[in-house]
Amino acid sequence: MPFTQEQIEEEQTHFANVITTFQQYAPYALNANNKRRKDFHTLPIADRELLTSLGYKDRISAVDHAIFVNAEFLNRVIASPDIFSGGGPDEDEDDPEMKGNDQDDSDDDDPGHESGPAGRGKSHSHSHSHSHGHGAHPHAHGSHDHTHDESPSGGDGSQTQQRKYRPTEHDMDKLRSTLKQLVRDWSMEGKAERDLCYEPIKEALIQHFSDIPQEERRNFRVLVPGAGLGRLAWDVAKLGFACQGNEFSHYMLLASFYMLNRTDAIHKHTIYPYVHSFSNNPNTDALLRPILIPDVLPSSLPEGADFSLVAGDFEEIYGGSDNLDEGDPSVGQWDAVLTCFFIDTAKNIVDYLRVIHRILAPGGVWINLGPLLWHWEGNTTNDPSVELTLDEVKALARKIGFKISNERTIDTTYTNNAQSMLGYVYHAAFWTATKVV
Ligand SMILES: C[S@@+](CC[C@H](N)C(=O)[O-])C[C@H]1O[C@@H](n2cnc3c(N)ncnc32)[C@H](O)[C@@H]1O
């Protein structure tokens, strides 16, 4: 689908603003930490001495250091954002599948190089994915509230061309969430959360294809919409299935591209994801412990693995034509769709479920895990938002043509600081649904 010039410019502005947010992380975070230092110096000398003896002042300095380490990592992530730099607006319109700029044909046999977000991207989703300014889902918000700035990353194209963009608190929240998401997907510390979220999905997938010999799994196509930093999709490719993740957040796409295509050793990077809030820390370690990423070598997919991440909006890429014509080539292309903390990102869940149903092959399976934290509830941009109960979502799925089985509730956190005194637990709904009509 061709994009209008206005959409392309909006997208370019949004991407530039995200890059600026990465670049401005250090001054922004240091400034927030410096406020603590200033507050400290307003205290009576006796209080300062007491607090210093507890190590409070040293802790503020240690957080400065951790912010610098985070900033170095984030600057490396954006050092070569060639993921989106390829081609002019129309350059690839006729090429349904396209490799990232860093790739040439000789990379074909190297699974590590095939795994980039833009590695197999449809052209329109590669260089001008349209994120609507909602890169980070409220699940990923540190504050865990439902309010969000609905402007496209707070940016205004005409103004940003004249002067440098000033990232908003909302932008920085997305960036800090990206650091926590790296823990969830690519660290040993995130394993407990992954075991709760990704393992049941993988087990149900294996169960559904239990008749298929492992060496034939590559003939079965699995789609993971809202793939975040790509670990579930990567794990599924590691199991031998042909797997494609889809994601529209530039924060996620930049970070996953860097992890998958630019990271050549286990524990290559150190980040400090928890240094941004001094609340609910039982001790210094909860705040200042380093997290090593990745816990696996991203290029260690089996020889010939079929893995890709496609940038762009799920409905725009996989939704096909509006008239839901069953002759559409997108119909029946996928053997499995895996949604993890994703379906509540829908403005209209009816559309999401229709698309999932339509792109599945007959007998195909949709495996879901997640809560119903409706992302668009209470939005201030006049976007529609349909907010169903769990019972209603399941009833809708049945009406659309799914048979639901394997239903259960899984209690899980999402990008939780395991050492925090505060922890949100979702009673997430899990099910396996097969396409019956
Ligand atoms: C709550 S996160 C879950 C990420 C991942 N599945 C996980 O479990 O860690 C939801 C993800 O869906 C992405 N997302 C939301 N709406 C989307 C859309 N319409 N198309 C593609 N991705 C979308 C967001 O950017 C976000 O990364």
The ligand as an ORCA input file, in Angstrom:
! r2SCAN-3c Opt
* xyz 0 1
  C       2.920     -5.046     25.794
  S       4.047     -5.145     24.497
  C       4.363     -6.896     24.385
  C       5.655     -7.201     23.699
  C       6.006     -8.694     23.662
  N       4.991     -9.454     22.993
  C       6.237     -9.207     25.049
  O       5.430    -10.009     25.530
  O       7.233     -8.810     25.665
  C       3.020     -4.866     23.078
  C       3.857     -4.636     21.862
  O       3.003     -4.546     20.736
  C       3.475     -3.499     19.907
  N       2.318     -3.050     19.130
  C       1.213     -2.420     19.590
  N       0.340     -2.200     18.599
  C       0.908     -2.694     17.475
  C       0.499     -2.762     16.124
  N      -0.682     -2.273     15.744
  N       1.318     -3.338     15.228
  C       2.517     -3.846     15.613
  N       2.966     -3.811     16.889
  C       2.171     -3.240     17.809
  C       4.015     -2.461     20.868
  O       4.928     -1.585     20.256
  C       4.647     -3.339     21.931
  O       5.999     -3.605     21.659
*
